[in-house]
Amino acid sequence: MSTKCVHLSQLWPQVKAISFDLDDTLWPIGPVIGRAEQALFDWLRQNFPRIAAGHSIPSLRKHREQTAARHPDLAHDVSALRRRALECLLQEHDIDQTTALEMARLGWQVFYARRNEISWYDDALPLLQRLQTSYRLVATTNGNADLVAIGADHLFEHAVRAGEVGFAKPDAGIWQHVSSLLQLQPHEILHIGDHPEHDVLGAMACGHPAIWLCRARQPWLLPAPAPVTIQSLHQLQL
Ligand SMILES: [Mg+2]
């Protein structure tokens, strides 16, 4: 698999802005969610020991998946879904609706504080700082990272989060939102991300050039032609 440099300005001279996926592109998300779910479970044990006694982190995950299946309207909004799942859990254990709503909000805050304690991949910050001198940068995520809490809001002109826009990648709605925010044509906005369908095919279907970041060095398995692929952000050159 090639680890050659990709010269952005040569390959896409028309590009004026670069859109980045966040989770698993700029930082690994698995350990972050693991710590956040542990913090939420500790909070549940402290505040609702009887409910926590009948649950584990995996069973809460399953409960959330069941909540998601009942609420397809929340599929694009991971924050709302987590709050709703917690609210349902409390109500299923005879907590009244008002208390369940308020406590779900508090539990969510515990989760969300940890969710924004990320550790950057070591190639991410140097690249963003370099790109910032030549390109407008935007974050386009299906997740709910808070760039202000993370201390990264100065790097991006906009943060486009599926939960707020009402569409999740690969839906064209989120890409149209990015183009209209930047007042640029799709071919002027390059998107970089780790997910073959959400990031790469989704962006390309809307006319964006895209780069697949495949840190795990897996082969491209989709029937569509393999996109420009990198294994590390260090491969990107201005
Ligand atoms: Mg990602």
Boltz pocket constraint, residues with backbone or C-beta under 6 A from the ligand:
constraints:
  - pocket:
      binder: B
      contacts: [[A, 21], [A, 22], [A, 23], [A, 24], [A, 25], [A, 193], [A, 194], [A, 195]]
      max_distance: 6.0
